[in-house]
């Protein structure tokens, strides 16, 4: 992991990152506390140059996509997306500490834009990043394309698609382990063809396609971390989403997100 064992070394790395950040070029830090800066160092295994680049990209994209981050900052604008349960985020981890996040694309509300979905994804990551174990261990993503409507993605320009992929690859201080894709088909092929030109090679290599073969393809994921419809013994998606909404509401200091 390369994280310094001593507090003094860790604080020195945080101070160096803070000093190197160029506010004149990228704007004022939205947070300058040690805990915030530490997540960028952890995401890049304490490589200062890479952490700095990620920190700068994070602030740059916030200015370039205000329509997305305005909703991240005001989750009440995303109530319909949050209530849909499009993201399944449980409270348990794999043996290596990584969390399992399930993206159920077929549940995207008809009145929600792809940018709404993106804003919700960023909001969830921001909340998970408050957990130090998540900062260090990251997550495994399972994308379920059952019922996915390709129409929303085809409404985006190549520039918008490029910016969206940049957010996930270059801007958020997150460690991605693997991307499992299930129930993919022709619709997925179209969607993947749209985004692949903007994906880094290392990200493409982490994508595993499984079709409908849940039992064999997800063998490395504990059954208790998967919902029953995937052959798991974990809680049903409705109860998981309800618990996650309560957590979001608490962390964001807002009312009931399911209303």
KATA-V120374 format. One record per residue. N is the residue number from 0. RES is the residue in one letter. OMEGA is omega in radians with two decimals (* if undefined). BURIAL is b if it has 24 or more other C-alpha atoms within 12 Angstrom, else e. Layout:
n=N res=RES omega=OMEGA burial=BURIAL
n=N res=RES omega=OMEGA burial=BURIAL
//
This chain:
n=0 res=X omega=3.12 burial=e
n=1 res=X omega=3.11 burial=e
n=2 res=X omega=3.13 burial=b
n=3 res=X omega=3.13 burial=e
n=4 res=X omega=-3.08 burial=e
n=5 res=X omega=-3.14 burial=e
n=6 res=X omega=-3.10 burial=e
n=7 res=X omega=3.12 burial=e
n=8 res=X omega=3.13 burial=e
n=9 res=X omega=3.13 burial=b
n=10 res=X omega=3.11 burial=e
n=11 res=X omega=3.12 burial=e
n=12 res=X omega=3.12 burial=b
n=13 res=X omega=3.13 burial=b
n=14 res=X omega=3.13 burial=e
n=15 res=X omega=3.13 burial=e
n=16 res=X omega=-3.14 burial=b
n=17 res=X omega=-3.10 burial=b
n=18 res=X omega=-3.09 burial=e
n=19 res=X omega=-3.12 burial=e
n=20 res=X omega=-3.07 burial=b
n=21 res=X omega=-3.13 burial=e
n=22 res=X omega=3.13 burial=e
n=23 res=X omega=-3.10 burial=e
n=24 res=X omega=-3.02 burial=e
n=25 res=X omega=3.13 burial=e
n=26 res=X omega=-3.12 burial=e
n=27 res=X omega=3.08 burial=e
n=28 res=X omega=3.12 burial=b
n=29 res=X omega=3.01 burial=e
n=30 res=X omega=-3.14 burial=e
n=31 res=X omega=-3.13 burial=e
n=32 res=X omega=-3.09 burial=e
n=33 res=X omega=-3.08 burial=e
n=34 res=X omega=-3.14 burial=e
n=35 res=X omega=-3.11 burial=b
n=36 res=X omega=-3.11 burial=b
n=37 res=X omega=-3.12 burial=b
n=38 res=X omega=3.11 burial=b
n=39 res=X omega=3.09 burial=b
n=40 res=X omega=3.14 burial=b
n=41 res=X omega=-3.14 burial=b
n=42 res=X omega=-3.10 burial=b
n=43 res=X omega=3.07 burial=b
n=44 res=X omega=3.08 burial=b
n=45 res=X omega=2.95 burial=b
n=46 res=X omega=-2.99 burial=b
n=47 res=X omega=-3.12 burial=b
n=48 res=X omega=-3.13 burial=e
n=49 res=X omega=3.12 burial=e
n=50 res=X omega=3.13 burial=b
n=51 res=X omega=3.14 burial=b
n=52 res=X omega=3.13 burial=b
n=53 res=X omega=3.13 burial=b
n=54 res=X omega=3.13 burial=b
n=55 res=X omega=3.12 burial=b
n=56 res=X omega=-3.14 burial=b
n=57 res=X omega=-3.13 burial=b
n=58 res=X omega=3.12 burial=b
n=59 res=X omega=-3.09 burial=b
n=60 res=X omega=3.09 burial=b
n=61 res=X omega=3.10 burial=b
n=62 res=X omega=-3.09 burial=e
n=63 res=X omega=-3.12 burial=e
n=64 res=X omega=-3.10 burial=b
n=65 res=X omega=-3.13 burial=e
n=66 res=X omega=3.10 burial=e
n=67 res=X omega=-3.04 burial=b
n=68 res=X omega=3.02 burial=b
n=69 res=X omega=3.13 burial=e
n=70 res=X omega=3.05 burial=b
n=71 res=X omega=-3.12 burial=b
n=72 res=X omega=-3.14 burial=b
n=73 res=X omega=-3.04 burial=b
n=74 res=X omega=3.11 burial=b
n=75 res=X omega=3.10 burial=b
n=76 res=X omega=-3.08 burial=b
n=77 res=X omega=-3.04 burial=b
n=78 res=X omega=-3.10 burial=b
n=79 res=X omega=3.12 burial=b
n=80 res=X omega=-3.12 burial=b
n=81 res=X omega=-3.11 burial=b
n=82 res=X omega=-3.08 burial=b
n=83 res=X omega=-3.11 burial=b
n=84 res=X omega=-3.11 burial=b
n=85 res=X omega=3.06 burial=b
n=86 res=X omega=3.11 burial=b
n=87 res=X omega=-3.09 burial=b
n=88 res=X omega=3.14 burial=b
n=89 res=X omega=-3.09 burial=b
n=90 res=X omega=3.13 burial=b
n=91 res=X omega=-3.10 burial=b
n=92 res=X omega=2.98 burial=b
n=93 res=X omega=-3.13 burial=b
n=94 res=X omega=3.13 burial=e
n=95 res=X omega=3.09 burial=e
n=96 res=X omega=-3.11 burial=e
n=97 res=X omega=3.07 burial=b
n=98 res=X omega=3.08 burial=b
n=99 res=X omega=3.09 burial=b
n=100 res=X omega=3.13 burial=b
n=101 res=X omega=3.14 burial=b
n=102 res=X omega=-3.08 burial=b
n=103 res=X omega=-2.99 burial=b
n=104 res=X omega=-3.12 burial=b
n=105 res=X omega=-3.13 burial=b
n=106 res=X omega=3.12 burial=b
n=107 res=X omega=-3.13 burial=b
n=108 res=X omega=-3.11 burial=b
n=109 res=X omega=-3.11 burial=e
n=110 res=X omega=3.14 burial=e
n=111 res=X omega=3.09 burial=b
n=112 res=X omega=3.09 burial=b
n=113 res=X omega=3.10 burial=b
n=114 res=X omega=3.03 burial=b
n=115 res=X omega=3.13 burial=b
n=116 res=X omega=3.12 burial=b
n=117 res=X omega=3.14 burial=b
n=118 res=X omega=3.13 burial=b
n=119 res=X omega=3.10 burial=b
n=120 res=X omega=3.12 burial=b
n=121 res=X omega=3.12 burial=b
n=122 res=X omega=-3.13 burial=b
n=123 res=X omega=3.12 burial=b
n=124 res=X omega=3.14 burial=b
n=125 res=X omega=3.14 burial=b
n=126 res=X omega=3.11 burial=b
n=127 res=X omega=-3.13 burial=b
n=128 res=X omega=3.03 burial=b
n=129 res=X omega=3.12 burial=b
n=130 res=X omega=-3.08 burial=b
n=131 res=X omega=3.13 burial=b
n=132 res=X omega=3.10 burial=e
n=133 res=X omega=3.10 burial=b
n=134 res=X omega=-3.07 burial=b
n=135 res=X omega=-2.98 burial=b
n=136 res=X omega=3.10 burial=b
n=137 res=X omega=-3.12 burial=b
n=138 res=X omega=3.00 burial=b
n=139 res=X omega=-3.12 burial=b
n=140 res=X omega=3.00 burial=b
n=141 res=X omega=3.12 burial=b
n=142 res=X omega=-3.14 burial=b
n=143 res=X omega=-3.07 burial=b
n=144 res=X omega=3.11 burial=b
n=145 res=X omega=3.10 burial=b
n=146 res=X omega=-3.10 burial=e
n=147 res=X omega=3.11 burial=b
n=148 res=X omega=-3.09 burial=b
n=149 res=X omega=-3.06 burial=b
n=150 res=X omega=-3.11 burial=e
n=151 res=X omega=-3.10 burial=b
n=152 res=X omega=-3.11 burial=b
n=153 res=X omega=3.09 burial=e
n=154 res=X omega=-3.10 burial=e
n=155 res=X omega=3.08 burial=e
n=156 res=X omega=3.07 burial=e
n=157 res=X omega=3.13 burial=e
n=158 res=X omega=3.12 burial=e
n=159 res=X omega=3.11 burial=b
n=160 res=X omega=3.12 burial=b
n=161 res=X omega=3.14 burial=b
n=162 res=X omega=-3.14 burial=b
n=163 res=X omega=-3.14 burial=b
n=164 res=X omega=3.09 burial=b
n=165 res=X omega=3.12 burial=b
n=166 res=X omega=-3.06 burial=b
n=167 res=X omega=-3.07 burial=b
n=168 res=X omega=-2.93 burial=b
n=169 res=X omega=-2.95 burial=b
n=170 res=X omega=-3.10 burial=b
n=171 res=X omega=-3.12 burial=b
n=172 res=X omega=-3.06 burial=b
n=173 res=X omega=3.06 burial=b
n=174 res=X omega=3.14 burial=b
n=175 res=X omega=-3.14 burial=b
n=176 res=X omega=-3.13 burial=b
n=177 res=X omega=3.05 burial=b
n=178 res=X omega=3.09 burial=b
n=179 res=X omega=3.13 burial=b
n=180 res=X omega=3.12 burial=b
n=181 res=X omega=-3.13 burial=b
n=182 res=X omega=3.10 burial=b
n=183 res=X omega=3.13 burial=b
n=184 res=X omega=-3.11 burial=e
n=185 res=X omega=3.14 burial=e
n=186 res=X omega=3.11 burial=b
n=187 res=X omega=-3.14 burial=b
n=188 res=X omega=3.13 burial=e
n=189 res=X omega=-3.12 burial=e
n=190 res=X omega=-3.11 burial=b
n=191 res=X omega=3.11 burial=b
n=192 res=X omega=3.14 burial=e
n=193 res=X omega=-3.02 burial=b
n=194 res=X omega=-3.04 burial=b
n=195 res=X omega=-3.14 burial=e
n=196 res=X omega=-3.09 burial=e
n=197 res=X omega=-3.12 burial=b
n=198 res=X omega=3.05 burial=b
n=199 res=X omega=-3.09 burial=e
n=200 res=X omega=-3.11 burial=e
n=201 res=X omega=3.10 burial=e
n=202 res=X omega=3.13 burial=b
n=203 res=X omega=-3.12 burial=e
n=204 res=X omega=-3.13 burial=e
n=205 res=X omega=-3.14 burial=e
n=206 res=X omega=-3.13 burial=b
n=207 res=X omega=-3.13 burial=e
n=208 res=X omega=-3.01 burial=b
n=209 res=X omega=-3.09 burial=b
n=210 res=X omega=-3.13 burial=e
n=211 res=X omega=-3.06 burial=e
n=212 res=X omega=-3.08 burial=e
n=213 res=X omega=-3.00 burial=b
n=214 res=X omega=-3.09 burial=e
n=215 res=X omega=-3.01 burial=e
n=216 res=X omega=-3.09 burial=e
n=217 res=X omega=-3.05 burial=b
n=218 res=X omega=-3.12 burial=e
n=219 res=X omega=-3.14 burial=e
n=220 res=X omega=-3.13 burial=b
n=221 res=X omega=-3.13 burial=e
n=222 res=X omega=-3.09 burial=b
n=223 res=X omega=3.11 burial=b
n=224 res=X omega=-3.13 burial=b
n=225 res=X omega=3.12 burial=b
n=226 res=X omega=-3.11 burial=b
n=227 res=X omega=-3.07 burial=e
n=228 res=X omega=3.04 burial=e
n=229 res=X omega=-3.14 burial=b
n=230 res=X omega=-3.13 burial=e
n=231 res=X omega=3.12 burial=e
n=232 res=X omega=3.14 burial=e
n=233 res=X omega=-3.13 burial=b
n=234 res=X omega=3.14 burial=b
n=235 res=X omega=-3.08 burial=e
n=236 res=X omega=-3.11 burial=b
n=237 res=X omega=-3.13 burial=b
n=238 res=X omega=3.10 burial=e
n=239 res=X omega=-3.13 burial=b
n=240 res=X omega=3.10 burial=b
n=241 res=X omega=3.13 burial=b
n=242 res=X omega=3.13 burial=b
n=243 res=X omega=3.10 burial=b
n=244 res=X omega=3.10 burial=b
n=245 res=X omega=3.13 burial=e
n=246 res=X omega=3.11 burial=b
n=247 res=X omega=-3.12 burial=b
n=248 res=X omega=3.14 burial=b
n=249 res=X omega=-3.08 burial=e
n=250 res=X omega=-3.10 burial=e
n=251 res=X omega=3.13 burial=e
n=252 res=X omega=3.11 burial=e
n=253 res=X omega=-3.08 burial=e
n=254 res=X omega=-3.11 burial=e
n=255 res=X omega=-3.07 burial=e
n=256 res=X omega=-3.13 burial=b
n=257 res=X omega=3.11 burial=b
n=258 res=X omega=* burial=e
//
